[in-house]
Amino acid sequence: MNVSGTLRVPGDKSISHRSLIFAALAEGESRITGILQSADVDSTAAVLRALGARIPDLSADFTVVGRGLRGIQQPAHDLDCGNSGTTTRLMSGVVAASPIQATFVGDASLNRRPMGRVARPLEAMGARVELPPHGGLPMTIRGGTLHNIVWHSEVASAQVKSAILLAALVSGAGARVLEPNKTRDHTERMLEARGANVRAGDDGVTLEAGSSLAALDTAVPGDPSSAAFFAGLAAIADSGELRLDGVCVNATRIGFIEHLRRMGVTILEEDRRIEGGEWVADLVIAPGALRGGSVAERDVPSMVDELPLLACLATRAIGETVITGASELRVKESDRIAATVANLRAIGATADELPDGMRVEGSTRPLRGRVVTHGDHRLAMAFGILGTASGNSIEIDDRDCVTVSYPGFWRDLARVASA
């Protein structure tokens, strides 16, 4: 398989969600360009509309007129978050700080995902949260005036951190969130750019009470998690070179790119610049002789979404790859540890499931068979990339599930990869 050409991957999903939320909560007009137009981001837009925000149809270039921090209204119906955990957890902070009651619902996959981790700090701030016995959705929140909090997160979760910061911001309270490992910092960066009094350190982040939020135009950079799949494609190619333009290279998001370099892949950064408070660069990737290695708990937050892809690439590497400290994968859209290992075995790879990760043995033998994605977009794309490697023949059971994060994935894959 050969690679060639240039891609601009869709806008970053994390920044897209936040650009809508912050625009709706700000005073004034915010222009948003390059937003990811996907099912997950549509869910955030729909929830904001249900809460009274004026969010137009998503397009390449549109403007949101903010309602201010006190502009959230009582919804007329349940807040349907679809498959989006980011929508649920971030908007739970907004609702908790507003004088309303709302119930969050989602699809079957989202309903199973744990919400206690976000409910506990919101309750500690003064909100009332009701969860079903299994700890997922539906989740009902009765919001109102909240008080200051210092929260020691039990898991390294940018979503939990963001929910606390948003709850404090909307309520006018102060918050300090301490994390076991540093997580992606888009919320802090975007709050600071909009005038909020926020300070970030190695162990966590502090938002001062009474912070305000100004309107700000946002150009959403390319999503590094989406770019990772095409970096992986180039890594296992037989020849060629692939260019990915305008990718967000925030240090909390490029753990996978750094790990690919350690595996032996050549990845160059060109025209590194700051756009909207985020580092952006053009990436040029060429194949390399992949070597196995290890991923430990400290590495996981910066590459958690890319770990199924890494496991797939590990089947083409020399030696063994071991991933540990990644128990968070078990509570994503699917149990990504169990599902990744089961699918690797189904196509003929040697892989073992660990309590908090997986072990994968590299080889040169062809991999063939059918993959069950459980409706998980990351699994579909990871095994789609592995299926392009020379000699492999892999069928994906649900190709359409990629629409939640990358609707044009299969089209772009066909454009840059050739036999």
C-alpha positions as CSV (number, residue, x, y, z in Angstrom):
1,M,0.0,0.0,0.0
2,N,1.2,3.5,-0.9
3,V,0.2,6.9,0.4
4,S,0.3,10.3,-1.2
5,G,-1.4,13.6,-1.2
6,T,-2.5,16.3,1.3
7,L,-5.4,16.3,3.7
8,R,-7.1,18.8,5.9
9,V,-8.7,16.7,8.6
10,P,-12.0,17.9,10.1
11,G,-12.0,20.5,12.9
12,D,-11.0,19.4,16.4
13,K,-13.9,17.8,18.2
14,S,-13.0,19.0,21.7
15,I,-12.5,22.6,20.5
16,S,-15.7,22.4,18.4
17,H,-17.9,21.5,21.4
18,R,-16.3,24.2,23.6
19,S,-16.5,26.9,20.9
20,L,-20.3,26.4,20.8
21,I,-20.7,26.4,24.6
22,F,-18.5,29.4,25.2
23,A,-20.1,31.4,22.4
24,A,-23.5,30.7,23.8
25,L,-22.5,31.8,27.3
26,A,-20.5,34.9,26.3
27,E,-21.8,38.4,25.9
28,G,-21.8,39.5,22.3
29,E,-21.3,37.8,18.9
30,S,-18.7,35.0,18.2
31,R,-17.8,33.9,14.7
32,I,-16.9,30.2,14.4
33,T,-15.1,28.8,11.4
34,G,-13.9,25.3,10.6
35,I,-16.1,23.6,13.2
36,L,-16.4,19.8,13.0
37,Q,-19.8,19.1,11.4
38,S,-20.5,15.7,13.0
39,A,-23.2,13.9,15.0
40,D,-21.5,14.6,18.4
41,V,-21.1,18.3,17.8
42,D,-24.7,18.5,16.5
43,S,-25.7,17.0,19.9
44,T,-24.1,19.9,21.7
45,A,-25.7,22.4,19.4
46,A,-29.1,20.8,19.9
47,V,-28.8,20.8,23.7
48,L,-27.8,24.5,23.7
49,R,-30.8,25.3,21.6
50,A,-33.1,23.4,24.0
51,L,-31.7,25.6,26.8
52,G,-32.5,28.8,24.9
53,A,-29.3,29.5,23.0
54,R,-29.4,30.9,19.5
55,I,-27.2,28.4,17.6
56,P,-27.7,28.4,13.8
57,D,-27.3,25.3,11.6
58,L,-23.6,24.3,11.7
59,S,-21.6,25.3,8.6
60,A,-18.1,26.2,7.7
61,D,-18.6,29.8,8.9
62,F,-21.4,31.1,11.2
63,T,-22.0,33.4,14.1
64,V,-23.5,32.8,17.5
65,V,-25.1,35.6,19.5
66,G,-24.4,34.8,23.1
67,R,-26.9,35.0,25.9
68,G,-24.5,35.6,28.8
69,L,-23.7,33.4,31.8
70,R,-27.2,33.8,33.2
71,G,-29.0,33.2,29.9
72,I,-29.8,29.5,30.2
73,Q,-33.5,28.7,30.2
74,Q,-35.7,25.8,31.4
75,P,-35.9,23.3,28.6
76,A,-39.3,22.0,27.4
77,H,-38.0,18.5,27.0
78,D,-35.2,16.1,27.9
79,L,-31.7,17.0,26.7
80,D,-30.8,14.4,24.1
81,C,-27.0,14.0,23.9
82,G,-27.0,11.2,21.3
83,N,-23.7,9.4,21.6
84,S,-21.7,12.3,23.0
85,G,-20.2,12.0,26.4
86,T,-18.5,15.4,26.0
87,T,-21.9,17.0,25.5
88,T,-23.3,15.3,28.5
89,R,-20.5,16.1,31.0
90,L,-19.7,19.6,29.9
91,M,-23.3,20.7,29.7
92,S,-24.0,19.1,33.1
93,G,-21.8,21.8,34.6
94,V,-23.7,24.6,32.8
95,V,-27.1,23.2,33.9
96,A,-25.9,22.6,37.5
97,A,-25.1,26.3,37.9
98,S,-28.4,27.5,36.4
99,P,-31.8,27.8,38.2
100,I,-33.4,25.0,36.2
101,Q,-34.1,21.3,36.2
102,A,-33.1,19.2,33.2
103,T,-32.7,15.5,32.4
104,F,-29.9,14.3,30.2
105,V,-30.6,11.2,27.9
106,G,-28.7,9.5,25.1
107,D,-28.4,6.5,23.0
108,A,-27.9,3.0,24.4
109,S,-24.1,3.3,24.4
110,L,-24.1,6.7,26.2
111,N,-26.6,5.5,28.7
112,R,-24.1,2.9,30.0
113,R,-21.2,5.4,30.4
114,P,-20.4,6.5,34.0
115,M,-21.8,9.8,35.2
116,G,-21.0,9.5,38.9
117,R,-17.6,11.0,38.3
118,V,-19.2,14.3,37.2
119,A,-22.2,14.1,39.5
120,R,-20.1,13.9,42.7
121,P,-18.3,17.3,42.3
122,L,-21.4,19.0,41.1
123,E,-23.2,17.8,44.2
124,A,-20.3,18.9,46.3
125,M,-20.8,22.4,44.8
126,G,-24.5,22.4,45.8
127,A,-26.4,21.0,42.8
128,R,-28.8,18.1,43.1
129,V,-28.1,15.1,40.8
130,E,-30.2,12.0,40.3
131,L,-28.7,8.9,38.6
132,P,-30.1,5.4,38.0
133,P,-28.6,2.5,39.9
134,H,-26.1,1.7,37.2
135,G,-24.7,5.2,37.4
136,G,-25.3,6.3,33.7
137,L,-28.1,8.1,32.0
138,P,-30.8,9.3,32.4
139,M,-29.3,11.9,34.7
140,T,-31.5,14.7,36.2
141,I,-29.9,17.8,37.6
142,R,-31.5,20.5,39.7
143,G,-29.3,23.5,39.4
144,G,-28.9,26.8,41.2
145,T,-26.3,28.9,43.1
146,L,-23.2,27.0,43.7
147,H,-20.3,27.5,46.1
148,N,-16.5,27.3,45.8
149,I,-14.8,24.0,45.5
150,V,-11.4,22.3,45.6
151,W,-11.8,19.0,43.9
152,H,-9.2,16.1,43.7
153,S,-10.2,14.2,40.6
154,E,-10.1,10.4,41.0
155,V,-9.6,9.9,37.3
156,A,-7.6,12.0,34.8
157,S,-10.6,13.4,32.8
158,A,-10.7,16.6,30.9
159,Q,-14.5,16.3,30.8
160,V,-14.9,16.2,34.5
161,K,-12.4,19.1,34.9
162,S,-14.4,21.1,32.3
163,A,-17.7,20.4,34.0
164,I,-16.4,21.8,37.3
165,L,-14.9,24.9,35.6
166,L,-18.1,25.6,33.7
167,A,-20.3,25.1,36.8
168,A,-18.1,27.6,38.7
169,L,-18.0,30.1,35.8
170,V,-21.7,30.2,35.2
171,S,-22.5,30.4,39.0
172,G,-19.8,33.0,39.7
173,A,-18.0,30.6,42.1
174,G,-14.3,29.7,42.3
175,A,-12.9,26.3,41.6
176,R,-9.6,24.5,41.8
177,V,-9.3,21.1,40.2
178,L,-6.4,18.8,41.0
179,E,-5.6,15.9,38.6
180,P,-3.7,12.6,39.0
181,N,-2.2,13.2,35.5
182,K,-2.4,16.3,33.3
183,T,-5.3,16.2,30.8
184,R,-6.1,18.1,27.6
185,D,-6.3,21.8,28.4
186,H,-8.6,23.3,25.8
187,T,-11.1,24.5,28.4
188,E,-8.4,26.5,30.3
189,R,-6.9,27.9,27.1
190,M,-10.3,29.0,25.7
191,L,-11.5,30.4,29.0
192,E,-8.3,32.5,29.4
193,A,-8.6,33.8,25.8
194,R,-12.1,35.0,26.6
195,G,-11.1,36.9,29.6
196,A,-11.8,34.5,32.5
197,N,-9.4,34.6,35.4
198,V,-7.9,31.1,35.1
199,R,-4.5,29.7,36.1
200,A,-3.1,26.3,35.0
201,G,-0.3,24.4,36.6
202,D,1.3,20.9,36.4
203,D,-1.1,19.5,39.0
204,G,-4.4,21.2,38.0
205,V,-6.2,24.4,37.3
206,T,-7.8,27.3,39.2
207,L,-10.7,29.5,38.2
208,E,-11.2,32.6,40.3
209,A,-14.7,33.5,41.5
210,G,-16.6,36.1,39.6
211,S,-14.8,35.4,36.3
212,S,-16.5,36.9,33.2
213,L,-16.7,35.6,29.6
214,A,-16.3,37.7,26.5
215,A,-17.2,36.9,22.9
216,L,-14.3,35.7,20.7
217,D,-14.1,34.5,17.2
218,T,-12.8,30.9,16.9
219,A,-11.0,29.2,14.0
220,V,-11.1,25.5,14.8
221,P,-7.9,23.7,13.9
222,G,-7.7,20.2,12.6
223,D,-8.4,17.4,15.1
224,P,-5.3,15.6,16.2
225,S,-7.3,12.5,17.0
226,S,-8.6,12.4,13.4
227,A,-5.2,13.2,12.1
228,A,-3.8,10.2,14.1
229,F,-5.6,7.7,11.8
230,F,-3.8,9.1,8.7
231,A,-0.5,9.3,10.5
232,G,-1.0,5.6,11.3
233,L,-1.9,5.0,7.7
234,A,1.4,6.5,6.5
235,A,3.3,4.6,9.3
236,I,2.3,1.2,7.9
237,A,2.5,2.1,4.2
238,D,5.1,0.5,2.0
239,S,6.1,3.8,0.4
240,G,5.1,7.5,-0.1
241,E,4.5,10.5,2.0
242,L,1.4,12.1,3.5
243,R,0.8,15.8,4.4
244,L,-1.8,16.8,7.0
245,D,-2.4,20.6,7.0
246,G,-3.5,22.7,10.0
247,V,-3.4,20.1,12.8
248,C,-3.8,21.1,16.4
249,V,-0.5,20.2,18.1
250,N,-1.4,21.1,21.7
251,A,1.1,19.3,23.9
252,T,-1.8,17.6,25.8
253,R,-3.0,16.0,22.6
254,I,0.0,14.7,20.7
255,G,1.1,11.8,22.8
256,F,0.2,9.4,19.9
257,I,2.4,11.4,17.4
258,E,5.3,11.3,19.9
259,H,4.8,7.6,20.4
260,L,4.8,7.0,16.6
261,R,8.2,8.8,16.4
262,R,9.5,6.4,19.1
263,M,8.2,3.5,17.0
264,G,10.4,4.7,14.1
265,V,8.0,6.8,12.0
266,T,9.3,10.0,10.4
267,I,7.0,12.9,11.3
268,L,8.0,16.5,10.5
269,E,6.3,19.7,11.7
270,E,6.1,22.6,9.3
271,D,4.9,26.1,9.7
272,R,4.2,25.8,13.5
273,R,2.1,28.7,14.6
274,I,-0.5,29.8,17.2
275,E,-4.1,30.2,16.0
276,G,-6.8,31.1,18.5
277,G,-4.6,30.3,21.5
278,E,-3.7,26.8,20.2
279,W,-0.5,25.5,18.6
280,V,-1.1,24.4,15.0
281,A,1.3,22.8,12.4
282,D,1.4,21.0,9.1
283,L,2.5,17.4,9.6
284,V,4.5,15.4,7.0
285,I,4.6,11.6,7.7
286,A,6.6,8.9,5.9
287,P,6.7,5.2,6.6
288,G,9.2,3.6,9.0
289,A,10.1,0.2,10.3
290,L,7.8,0.0,13.3
291,R,9.1,-1.2,16.7
292,G,7.0,-2.3,19.6
293,G,7.2,-0.5,23.0
294,S,5.2,0.3,26.1
295,V,2.6,2.9,27.0
296,A,2.2,3.6,30.8
297,E,-0.5,5.4,32.8
298,R,1.3,8.7,32.6
299,D,1.2,8.5,28.8
300,V,-2.5,7.7,28.5
301,P,-4.3,11.1,28.9
302,S,-2.5,12.6,25.9
303,M,-3.4,9.6,23.6
304,V,-6.4,7.9,25.1
305,D,-8.6,8.1,22.0
306,E,-5.8,6.7,19.8
307,L,-4.9,3.6,21.8
308,P,-7.1,1.2,19.8
309,L,-5.3,2.5,16.7
310,L,-2.0,2.0,18.4
311,A,-2.9,-1.6,19.2
312,C,-3.8,-2.1,15.5
313,L,-0.5,-0.6,14.3
314,A,1.4,-2.8,16.9
315,T,0.4,-5.9,14.9
316,R,2.7,-4.6,12.1
317,A,5.6,-3.7,14.5
318,I,8.7,-5.7,15.4
319,G,8.3,-7.2,18.9
320,E,5.7,-6.7,21.6
321,T,3.6,-3.6,22.5
322,V,2.2,-3.4,26.0
323,I,-0.4,-0.8,27.1
324,T,-1.2,-0.4,30.8
325,G,-2.9,2.3,33.0
326,A,-5.7,2.6,30.5
327,S,-8.7,1.3,32.4
328,E,-10.6,4.4,31.1
329,L,-10.9,2.6,27.8
330,R,-13.4,0.3,29.4
331,V,-16.0,3.0,29.8
332,K,-15.8,4.7,26.4
333,E,-18.4,4.2,23.6
334,S,-17.6,0.5,24.0
335,D,-15.2,-1.4,26.2
336,R,-12.3,-0.6,24.0
337,I,-9.9,-3.0,25.7
338,A,-12.1,-6.0,25.3
339,A,-13.4,-5.1,21.9
340,T,-10.0,-4.2,20.4
341,V,-8.4,-7.5,21.7
342,A,-11.4,-9.6,20.5
343,N,-11.3,-8.1,17.1
344,L,-7.5,-8.4,16.8
345,R,-7.8,-12.1,17.6
346,A,-10.7,-12.5,15.2
347,I,-8.5,-11.3,12.3
348,G,-5.5,-13.5,13.2
349,A,-3.4,-11.3,15.4
350,T,-1.8,-12.3,18.7
351,A,-3.2,-10.1,21.5
352,D,-4.1,-10.4,25.2
353,E,-6.4,-8.4,27.4
354,L,-4.9,-6.9,30.6
355,P,-7.1,-5.5,33.4
356,D,-6.0,-2.0,32.5
357,G,-4.8,-2.4,28.9
358,M,-3.6,-4.9,26.4
359,R,-0.6,-6.8,25.0
360,V,-0.1,-7.1,21.2
361,E,2.5,-9.1,19.4
362,G,3.8,-7.9,16.0
363,S,4.2,-10.1,12.9
364,T,4.3,-10.0,9.1
365,R,1.4,-12.5,8.5
366,P,-1.7,-11.2,6.7
367,L,-4.7,-10.3,8.9
368,R,-8.1,-11.2,7.6
369,G,-11.6,-11.3,8.9
370,R,-14.6,-9.3,10.1
371,V,-14.5,-6.7,12.8
372,V,-17.4,-6.0,15.2
373,T,-17.3,-2.3,16.1
374,H,-20.2,-2.1,18.6
375,G,-21.0,1.2,17.0
376,D,-17.7,2.7,18.1
377,H,-16.3,5.2,15.6
378,R,-12.7,4.8,16.9
379,L,-12.7,1.0,16.4
380,A,-14.2,1.3,12.9
381,M,-11.5,3.8,11.9
382,A,-8.6,2.0,13.6
383,F,-9.4,-1.3,11.9
384,G,-10.2,0.5,8.7
385,I,-6.6,1.8,8.7
386,L,-5.2,-1.7,9.5
387,G,-7.2,-3.1,6.6
388,T,-5.2,-1.0,4.1
389,A,-1.9,-2.6,5.0
390,S,-0.4,-4.9,2.3
391,G,-1.8,-8.4,2.5
392,N,-4.6,-7.5,4.9
393,S,-8.3,-7.9,4.2
394,I,-10.6,-6.6,7.0
395,E,-14.4,-6.1,6.8
396,I,-15.9,-3.5,9.1
397,D,-19.4,-4.4,10.3
398,D,-20.6,-0.8,10.7
399,R,-18.8,1.7,8.6
400,D,-21.4,4.4,9.2
401,C,-20.6,4.8,12.9
402,V,-17.7,7.1,12.0
403,T,-20.1,10.0,11.4
404,V,-20.0,11.0,15.1
405,S,-16.5,12.3,14.6
406,Y,-15.3,12.1,10.9
407,P,-18.2,11.8,8.4
408,G,-15.8,11.9,5.4
409,F,-13.3,9.3,6.7
410,W,-13.8,6.6,4.1
411,R,-13.7,9.1,1.3
412,D,-10.5,10.6,2.5
413,L,-8.9,7.2,3.1
414,A,-9.7,6.1,-0.5
415,R,-8.2,9.4,-1.8
416,V,-4.7,9.1,-0.2
417,A,-4.2,5.3,-0.1
418,S,-3.6,3.1,-3.1
419,A,-2.6,-0.5,-3.7
